[in-house]
């Protein structure tokens, strides 16, 4: 399976634990695709474009970010076993 097929088949969902987050905004700067934003109350990510580089996760000192994956889309039948 090629990389483009893989990304069409998997949805990565960055989740921010705002009860732990110190609002340092390091994750915004770390995201190479600029997918994370601050809406005034919480961090928001464009999950449909996330490619699981995990830069945001690695830069967070509070461990307030996790990325979950969901298999789906065409050709993703075997991926669930490989990823989970």
Secondary structure, DSSP 8 states (H G I E B T S, - for coil): --HHHHHHHEEEEEEE-TTT-----HHHHH-TT--EEE-SSSEEE-TTT-----HHHHH-TT--EEEEEEE-STT-TTHHHHH-
